[in-house]
Amino acid sequence: ITSTQATAGTWATAPSGLSKHPFFEKELEFQTPHNNGADVINVGMDLTAGVFKLVQADGTDFNVNQPGYIKLPSTTDGRYLYLKVREATHLFNDDNHASSDIVGEQFGEKTGVVAFERPFYLYAVNSDNTNSGLAFAISPNPTFVKSPATANIGYHGNPASTPSDNSMFFLTDTNVTATHNAKPCVRIGGIRMSMSASDDWNVKTLDISEGDGIRPDPFANKPFLADVYLEVSSGTAPGFSAGTSYYILKPDGLCMMHFNLDALVVAGTGSAQIQAVLPCPAGLDGMVPQFQHVGNARHGGATDVPVYIASATTGSRRFFLAKGYSGGSYTSFPASDVTHALDEIQFYVNYQAFSRE
């Protein structure tokens, strides 16, 4: 069995006569990893009039006689199987549709705050080794090998009860929170989305050059503009009007971040320590480079200081910044230090944003 690169949003077009091949007549035929053919066959993506949908490789709907095939881990450990995609109902309406299915699904974003374009990964989830138990979901997390807990699962019109970047949103109007939690899954592609101030998501035009589509490692080395800013627990956080920040999220969950804020327009006030809000969470506290010199800052218009990561909380996007470290302790970086028009903050940091459970 071979796979071919097809049009944007498709991968692994089914060879002629595939539906009659005896292998595919055995819906639960277990296969060893060295003899399993292509991972995804006759599956593509379509985005039309605000409806994101999984379709056949030629863009038409699935049906019983023209299915897609997904190779997934079995619910029996150590085994794999092919499941058929036969329904034309694996879809959701986005913000461009009159009736959005995904409004209110925050993932890890702050409610009411516009979120920049960011990568989302498409997963196939196997609940019970049957075709009817096959479902699809999207998530900001590229590292899942099993679906998350019930509280982190959303579906049409029903956002996850505990939203985070470790949530999955399922492409169905069926309640799957109790049937598809903690089930084997496989990443099969990706899309890009941005969020409006009304907590609704817009799927970006599918573009193969951007990494969208059915492919093993979407966005593997693509830089994304980062929506980064500063916060403080009290007082006023410094605000900047210039500087380009970006990040690359690797398939293994490593975030490579370049943080750059320039041209101060809001002076900081108060003694609270500055927190940098990043586009990806800290997956594991011990994997954040705390107390390492990661960049530099200028405050007071003339004083240059080294920037350190003082601390980060697992699952949080907020890193406390320090302006020095010596003898096992750091020097606090309060908001009131950043008041001059020439002040700026820059740092580079690689950290594990997502980790396989």
Secondary structure, 3 states (H helix, E strand, C coil): CCCCECCCCEECCCCCCHHHCHHHHCCCCEECHHHCCCCEECEEEEEECCEEEEECCCCCCCECCECEEEEEECCCCCCEEEEEECCCCCEEECCCCCCCCCCCCCCCCCCCCCEEEEEEEEEEEECCCCHHHEEEEEECCCCCCECCCHHHEEECCECCCCCCCCCEEECCCCCCCCCCCCCEEEEEEEEEEEECCCCCEEECCCCHHHCCEECCCCCCCCCEECCCEEECCCCECCEEEECCCEEEECCCCEEEEEEEEEEEEECCECCCECEEECCCCCCCHHHCCECCEEEEEEECCCEEEEEEEEEECCCCCEEEEEEEEECCEEEECEHHHCCCCCCEEEEEEEEECCCCC
